[in-house]
Amino acid sequence: MTPRRAGLPRHTCRSLTVIAAAAVLAGCARGGHGSVGGAPTTPAGTSTTPAATSSAPAATPASPPLTPRSTANRNALKACKSGRCEVKVTHGAEIPVDARRFKVGTIRVGSIEDHQVSLTIALPTAENRFDCQSDEGCDSSVVGGTGESPGTGYVTAHAGAVITVNRLVIQVVSVANGSAVLRLKQA
């Protein structure tokens, strides 16, 4: 029989007792000695067959941990803001650039296929220098950029292309296997 506290109905006392017992057991299962997730541990070289398995779902992280490579690439992308970097990119990557200094905004990587990379380049000024050299197959255009309104530059280039956009040079170092290596430097 469950002891009764003054002023609480009997079913409330039982519920509190059950909750307290569950909390104690949960604490033992989480950090208990000799167990992981409620399953007993065994010395090396022996095996056991558990009588019952837990029905609780396994905890999964909200997002996968960063690998050193992806962290390095994020740092390399941030370094591009200074206008001096070499970075390996894939479809959808955004390369930040100091728009005031280089008269070039964010560079977005489009498709990477057939040994060519497509870039969309934000042009924060109306007057723009846009040139592509060292690649006979290079295709470039500027949309907008009239009067005071900014424009957008589009370029599709192969490895070896040297793209000059206002005060920034983008060299396409390589294009292969769904990625491209781009080198940025001040013009």
GITA-V410404 format. One record per backbone hydrogen bond with DSSP energy under -1.0 kcal/mol. NH is the residue of the N-H (numbers start at 1). CO is the residue of the C=O. E is the energy in kcal/mol with one decimal. If there is no record, write none. Layout:
nh->(NH,NH)
co->(CO,CO)
e->(E,E)
This chain:
nh->(8,13,14,15,16,17,18,19,20,21,22,23,24,25,26,27,28,29,30,31,32,36,39,41,46,71,72,73,74,75,76,77,78,79,80,81,82,83,85,87,89,92,93,95,98,99,102,103,105,107,108,109,110,113,116,117,118,119,120,121,122,123,131,133,138,139,141,143,145,149,151,152,153,154,155,156,157,160,161,162,163,164,165,166,167,168,169,170,171,172,173,173,174,176,179,180,181,182,183,184,185,187)
co->(5,9,10,11,12,13,14,15,16,17,18,19,20,21,22,23,24,25,26,27,28,39,36,34,43,67,68,69,70,71,72,73,74,75,76,78,79,80,184,182,180,109,90,107,81,97,98,99,122,95,120,93,118,116,113,157,111,155,108,153,106,151,164,162,135,156,154,152,150,146,123,143,121,141,119,139,117,172,158,133,170,131,168,129,102,165,185,163,183,161,171,181,181,179,176,89,174,87,171,85,169,167)
e->(-1.7,-1.6,-2.0,-2.0,-2.5,-2.1,-2.5,-2.6,-2.4,-2.3,-2.3,-2.3,-2.1,-2.3,-2.6,-2.1,-1.8,-2.3,-2.3,-2.0,-1.4,-1.7,-1.6,-2.1,-1.6,-2.2,-2.6,-2.4,-2.2,-2.2,-2.4,-2.6,-2.2,-2.0,-1.1,-1.3,-1.5,-2.3,-1.7,-2.7,-3.3,-2.7,-2.1,-3.3,-1.5,-1.1,-2.5,-1.8,-3.8,-2.6,-3.1,-2.8,-3.6,-1.7,-1.5,-2.7,-2.3,-3.1,-2.5,-3.2,-2.1,-2.6,-2.5,-2.8,-1.9,-2.3,-2.4,-2.9,-1.6,-2.1,-2.3,-2.6,-3.2,-3.1,-2.1,-2.5,-2.4,-3.8,-2.0,-2.6,-3.2,-2.7,-3.1,-2.9,-2.0,-2.3,-3.1,-3.3,-3.1,-2.6,-1.0,-2.3,-1.2,-2.5,-1.6,-2.4,-2.4,-2.7,-2.6,-2.9,-1.9,-2.4)
